[in-house]
Amino acid sequence: MSKEFGDFQTPPALVADVLKCLNVSGERWKRVLEPTCGSGNFISALLALPVPPREIQAIEFDLAYFKTAKRIAEQTSSTRIIVQQAKVFDLDLQQNLSWSESGRLLVIGNPPWVTNSQLGVLKSNNLPIKTNLKGLRGIDALTGSSNFDIAEYIWIKLIRELAFEKPTIALLCKTSVARNVLKFAFDAKLKINNASIRLIDAQKWFKASVSACLFSIEVGADKPCYQADVYSDLYTNEPQSTIGIIGEQLVADVKAYERSAFIEGVSSWNWRQGLKHDAASVMELTLTSQNFFQNKFKEIVDIEPDYIYPLLKCSDLFHGKTDSQRGVIVTQKRVGEDTYILQKQAPQLWEYLCSHADIFTQRKSSIYKGKPPFSIFGIGDYSFSYYKVAISGLHKVPKFRVVIPINNRPVMLDDTCYFISCNSLEKAILIACLLNSSVCLEFIMSKAFADAKRPITKKLLQSINFKALLSCIELEKLIMQASVEYQRYKPNSDIVNPEWHSSLELLSR
């Protein structure tokens, strides 16, 4: 299995740093288990300690790695070492590990950074048996229909099957895996505490562009705690933040959330996601200097202009660029609308789409199955509102932008963006000012995980209670700020003197 699929053998220098960080010694932990030992770098480092563990057990499925680790194990007589060639998924860790020593147990290592679907592509047989490991109502079976990290499965197996040992478990993994394990432990009422996340430079150690960490927990606590201090590296003594469960949700910064939690609630307005078409090469256009549109194949696109709308993407919103030269073809005004009417209403468009029909038939998402040809999603009356308040879902720092028409045409957003549709510029400006307030931004940042693929989600945005937010903002300062913002957009409004107080009254309902 290649690095592309998560097979990262831990460099000896990183192994040494991990052992130093954990203060590993045979005096502290007489027994060590490595559930996926690879070529044996952790075993070598453990044996080189001034006081090595009395007993080490290791598991490895790959035959070449197993033989290498086995040779390392045979070079010592002072520590009892057992290396099994097996899939950790197939073992009962309570029944199939035969310890000769007693004493505290440390579980350590670096399980694969790979998902079950990636292993499936490789036709690997190193997969867990399909089962609803999490056993929670309302979610897909972890190893059934859903895609999951192999490391997450291993974590949960270790916690459950070794609970009677009350071990310390410390594994290198993606930070997303650490968060999922913490949330699952809470949901399943698994007794853990003293959790910590120490960030590592995955690019330096593994040439991997992913957020990763040393995640450590203690199992079998009388008083479980579902919070984890987050440290910037393996060496720092002071945490930079604490993630944890508040209520029943996992938040990114416990202290910041506690300061702003009064905003938590249900949004007065519906947040919408932008257009989804999965055919950017055909549907997204660029206005050239010669004032004609071309697609990503560099083809000139000569179709009925009524079906081309200005387009903003998440990077435009983040950088405050709201005068894009992009366009997007909109084939429907609501989800599921018949598209065959385009044959008569927009024959040039229909011919263009048909000439690229293969692009649409290659769309993988199941949402397009059984729908009219050239269907899109994230479309409705709200898409055509002239004024919107929008935000990028992909950027770490939340920045809300007022979106106004371009050339008297409502602007469309792509599916990396979220927005509220507004019936007036004044309303849009007020909402944007509210959302960009320091207290609201702190609330969002306390819930958003910066390393997530999509830090800002619809679920997060829908949890902002506008009435609660309004109640903590000085209204006169808000109106003053809105008045300043209004000057930027004044040419796009017929109103000379906006009635801010009336608009605020409408917002507070």
ChimeraX attribute file (.defattr): number of C-alpha atoms within 10 A of each C-alpha:
attribute: neighborCount
match mode: 1-to-1
recipient: residues
	/A:1	12
	/A:2	7
	/A:3	14
	/A:4	12
	/A:5	15
	/A:6	18
	/A:7	16
	/A:8	20
	/A:9	20
	/A:10	21
	/A:11	12
	/A:12	14
	/A:13	11
	/A:14	15
	/A:15	20
	/A:16	18
	/A:17	13
	/A:18	22
	/A:19	18
	/A:20	14
	/A:21	15
	/A:22	12
	/A:23	10
	/A:24	20
	/A:25	19
	/A:26	19
	/A:27	13
	/A:28	15
	/A:29	21
	/A:30	21
	/A:31	26
	/A:32	27
	/A:33	23
	/A:34	24
	/A:35	27
	/A:36	25
	/A:37	27
	/A:38	29
	/A:39	22
	/A:40	27
	/A:41	21
	/A:42	26
	/A:43	26
	/A:44	16
	/A:45	15
	/A:46	22
	/A:47	21
	/A:48	11
	/A:49	15
	/A:50	9
	/A:51	14
	/A:52	23
	/A:53	24
	/A:54	21
	/A:55	21
	/A:56	25
	/A:57	21
	/A:58	29
	/A:59	21
	/A:60	24
	/A:61	17
	/A:62	17
	/A:63	13
	/A:64	12
	/A:65	17
	/A:66	22
	/A:67	17
	/A:68	14
	/A:69	25
	/A:70	21
	/A:71	13
	/A:72	17
	/A:73	22
	/A:74	13
	/A:75	11
	/A:76	11
	/A:77	8
	/A:78	11
	/A:79	19
	/A:80	17
	/A:81	21
	/A:82	19
	/A:83	23
	/A:84	19
	/A:85	17
	/A:86	18
	/A:87	17
	/A:88	21
	/A:89	16
	/A:90	12
	/A:91	14
	/A:92	13
	/A:93	16
	/A:94	14
	/A:95	8
	/A:96	9
	/A:97	14
	/A:98	10
	/A:99	12
	/A:100	9
	/A:101	13
	/A:102	12
	/A:103	13
	/A:104	16
	/A:105	22
	/A:106	23
	/A:107	22
	/A:108	25
	/A:109	28
	/A:110	22
	/A:111	24
	/A:112	23
	/A:113	22
	/A:114	20
	/A:115	18
	/A:116	22
	/A:117	18
	/A:118	16
	/A:119	17
	/A:120	12
	/A:121	9
	/A:122	11
	/A:123	10
	/A:124	12
	/A:125	10
	/A:126	17
	/A:127	18
	/A:128	16
	/A:129	12
	/A:130	11
	/A:131	13
	/A:132	15
	/A:133	15
	/A:134	17
	/A:135	12
	/A:136	13
	/A:137	7
	/A:138	6
	/A:139	11
	/A:140	16
	/A:141	18
	/A:142	20
	/A:143	21
	/A:144	15
	/A:145	13
	/A:146	12
	/A:147	14
	/A:148	18
	/A:149	22
	/A:150	23
	/A:151	23
	/A:152	25
	/A:153	20
	/A:154	18
	/A:155	21
	/A:156	19
	/A:157	18
	/A:158	20
	/A:159	24
	/A:160	17
	/A:161	14
	/A:162	20
	/A:163	18
	/A:164	11
	/A:165	16
	/A:166	17
	/A:167	24
	/A:168	24
	/A:169	23
	/A:170	25
	/A:171	22
	/A:172	26
	/A:173	27
	/A:174	24
	/A:175	22
	/A:176	19
	/A:177	22
	/A:178	25
	/A:179	22
	/A:180	16
	/A:181	19
	/A:182	25
	/A:183	19
	/A:184	17
	/A:185	20
	/A:186	21
	/A:187	14
	/A:188	11
	/A:189	11
	/A:190	20
	/A:191	20
	/A:192	25
	/A:193	21
	/A:194	16
	/A:195	24
	/A:196	22
	/A:197	28
	/A:198	23
	/A:199	21
	/A:200	21
	/A:201	16
	/A:202	16
	/A:203	12
	/A:204	9
	/A:205	14
	/A:206	16
	/A:207	12
	/A:208	16
	/A:209	10
	/A:210	17
	/A:211	17
	/A:212	23
	/A:213	27
	/A:214	25
	/A:215	24
	/A:216	22
	/A:217	21
	/A:218	21
	/A:219	24
	/A:220	20
	/A:221	14
	/A:222	9
	/A:223	8
	/A:224	17
	/A:225	19
	/A:226	22
	/A:227	24
	/A:228	26
	/A:229	18
	/A:230	21
	/A:231	21
	/A:232	17
	/A:233	17
	/A:234	19
	/A:235	13
	/A:236	11
	/A:237	9
	/A:238	10
	/A:239	15
	/A:240	12
	/A:241	16
	/A:242	19
	/A:243	25
	/A:244	23
	/A:245	19
	/A:246	14
	/A:247	7
	/A:248	10
	/A:249	12
	/A:250	22
	/A:251	25
	/A:252	23
	/A:253	24
	/A:254	21
	/A:255	15
	/A:256	19
	/A:257	21
	/A:258	13
	/A:259	13
	/A:260	18
	/A:261	18
	/A:262	14
	/A:263	23
	/A:264	19
	/A:265	14
	/A:266	16
	/A:267	17
	/A:268	15
	/A:269	16
	/A:270	14
	/A:271	20
	/A:272	22
	/A:273	23
	/A:274	23
	/A:275	22
	/A:276	16
	/A:277	24
	/A:278	18
	/A:279	16
	/A:280	14
	/A:281	14
	/A:282	23
	/A:283	18
	/A:284	22
	/A:285	27
	/A:286	21
	/A:287	16
	/A:288	12
	/A:289	8
	/A:290	6
	/A:291	9
	/A:292	12
	/A:293	22
	/A:294	20
	/A:295	19
	/A:296	13
	/A:297	9
	/A:298	11
	/A:299	11
	/A:300	15
	/A:301	16
	/A:302	12
	/A:303	18
	/A:304	14
	/A:305	11
	/A:306	10
	/A:307	14
	/A:308	21
	/A:309	23
	/A:310	25
	/A:311	25
	/A:312	25
	/A:313	20
	/A:314	22
	/A:315	16
	/A:316	17
	/A:317	22
	/A:318	21
	/A:319	11
	/A:320	14
	/A:321	14
	/A:322	20
	/A:323	16
	/A:324	15
	/A:325	16
	/A:326	19
	/A:327	22
	/A:328	24
	/A:329	24
	/A:330	19
	/A:331	24
	/A:332	19
	/A:333	18
	/A:334	16
	/A:335	15
	/A:336	16
	/A:337	14
	/A:338	16
	/A:339	17
	/A:340	13
	/A:341	11
	/A:342	15
	/A:343	12
	/A:344	10
	/A:345	12
	/A:346	17
	/A:347	14
	/A:348	16
	/A:349	22
	/A:350	20
	/A:351	14
	/A:352	14
	/A:353	20
	/A:354	14
	/A:355	11
	/A:356	14
	/A:357	14
	/A:358	10
	/A:359	16
	/A:360	18
	/A:361	13
	/A:362	10
	/A:363	14
	/A:364	10
	/A:365	9
	/A:366	8
	/A:367	11
	/A:368	19
	/A:369	12
	/A:370	9
	/A:371	15
	/A:372	15
	/A:373	18
	/A:374	23
	/A:375	22
	/A:376	24
	/A:377	19
	/A:378	18
	/A:379	21
	/A:380	14
	/A:381	9
	/A:382	20
	/A:383	23
	/A:384	17
	/A:385	20
	/A:386	20
	/A:387	25
	/A:388	31
	/A:389	24
	/A:390	27
	/A:391	31
	/A:392	29
	/A:393	24
	/A:394	20
	/A:395	20
	/A:396	18
	/A:397	17
	/A:398	21
	/A:399	18
	/A:400	22
	/A:401	26
	/A:402	25
	/A:403	30
	/A:404	23
	/A:405	19
	/A:406	17
	/A:407	10
	/A:408	10
	/A:409	15
	/A:410	19
	/A:411	25
	/A:412	27
	/A:413	30
	/A:414	19
	/A:415	19
	/A:416	21
	/A:417	24
	/A:418	24
	/A:419	26
	/A:420	21
	/A:421	22
	/A:422	20
	/A:423	12
	/A:424	15
	/A:425	24
	/A:426	24
	/A:427	24
	/A:428	24
	/A:429	27
	/A:430	24
	/A:431	23
	/A:432	22
	/A:433	20
	/A:434	21
	/A:435	23
	/A:436	16
	/A:437	13
	/A:438	13
	/A:439	19
	/A:440	20
	/A:441	17
	/A:442	19
	/A:443	24
	/A:444	27
	/A:445	21
	/A:446	22
	/A:447	20
	/A:448	22
	/A:449	21
	/A:450	16
	/A:451	16
	/A:452	15
	/A:453	12
	/A:454	16
	/A:455	20
	/A:456	26
	/A:457	18
	/A:458	16
	/A:459	11
	/A:460	17
	/A:461	21
	/A:462	18
	/A:463	16
	/A:464	23
	/A:465	18
	/A:466	23
	/A:467	16
	/A:468	14
	/A:469	19
	/A:470	18
	/A:471	11
	/A:472	11
	/A:473	14
	/A:474	9
	/A:475	14
	/A:476	11
	/A:477	10
	/A:478	17
	/A:479	18
	/A:480	12
	/A:481	15
	/A:482	22
	/A:483	18
	/A:484	11
	/A:485	17
	/A:486	19
	/A:487	10
	/A:488	9
	/A:489	15
	/A:490	15
	/A:491	10
	/A:492	14
	/A:493	13
	/A:494	9
	/A:495	11
	/A:496	8
	/A:497	9
	/A:498	16
	/A:499	11
	/A:500	20
	/A:501	12
	/A:502	10
	/A:503	15
	/A:504	18
	/A:505	9
	/A:506	10
	/A:507	16
	/A:508	13
	/A:509	8
